Amino acid sequence: MSVLVYKAGRIALRRSVQRQQQSISPVTKRHKSSSSPEQPAQPSNPPTEDLSTTKAIPTSDTIALLPPWQRLGPLSKAFNAYGRSQRKRPYVTQLCSSLVIYLCGDVCAQNIGGDDYNPWRTVRNITIGGISSIPSYKWFIFLGQTFNYSSKTLSLTTKVLVNQIAFSPLFNSYFFGMQALLSGDRFAEAWEHIKRTVPISLINSCKLWPAVTAFSFTFIQAQYRALFAGIIAIGWQSYLSYLNQKAADEEGDEKSHHSSMNGAILPPQVRPASSRAQA
């Protein structure tokens, strides 16, 4: 009797284990039963590598070159700081830049002339530069946003010509006229000073500023154009200050010569009595 109970228990245990195995992996058993032993599984091909999406080793031809002002070591921080200031506070930055440019330009011009330093002359130049700083900045912003054609050559040529024809005569007339007025001359004398200095300054500006304007609009970013033009303008303002002082000296010599001639040749009615008696 005990033997029958033992066999019945083993049969029941075996059936319960089989039911658990069938409930756990029915998918695996169906897959094994459906697969044919005569068709062995073929090894899958390794995935092909897409050459268009692979990263190439960077070479001198594929690395983007940084602008020149970002490859100057410690000076790059100064240029970046100027660019940030130009974007955030363009008017204040432009005004401060103009004051420094005109200060350096006049100091250099006075050293070139060899005369004693005249601080009042420097104050005149700084005043002229401060007044013209914002209008000049507005002009070059306008010039950069207009005359943009499909042809880059046509756009650049038009910008250079418009700048030389419209801006240069007006600015040079303003500069030399304000120099004369701040020196105490009358409007008629200031006009004579303009006629004496502006033509020669325009001729010499055509030798420099067209190339500077073309280079600036071609290679310099908008926030750095004022700085680039300012560095060139230090030398240009030195020349303008020197030319203005030279013309002022010539006008002073002419005035002194005319006054001496008027004092030497007097009409008979204004001569002294002793002179008329001797005559």
Salt bridges, closest charged atoms under 4 A:
ASP106 OD1 - ARG121 NE 3.22
GLU189 OE2 - ARG186 NH2 3.46
GLU189 OE2 - LYS255 NZ 3.68
GLU192 OE2 - LYS195 NZ 3.18
GLU250 OE1 - ARG196 NH1 3.52
GLU251 OE2 - HIS193 ND1 3.01
GLU251 OE2 - ARG196 NE 3.49
GLU254 OE1 - ARG196 NH2 3.23
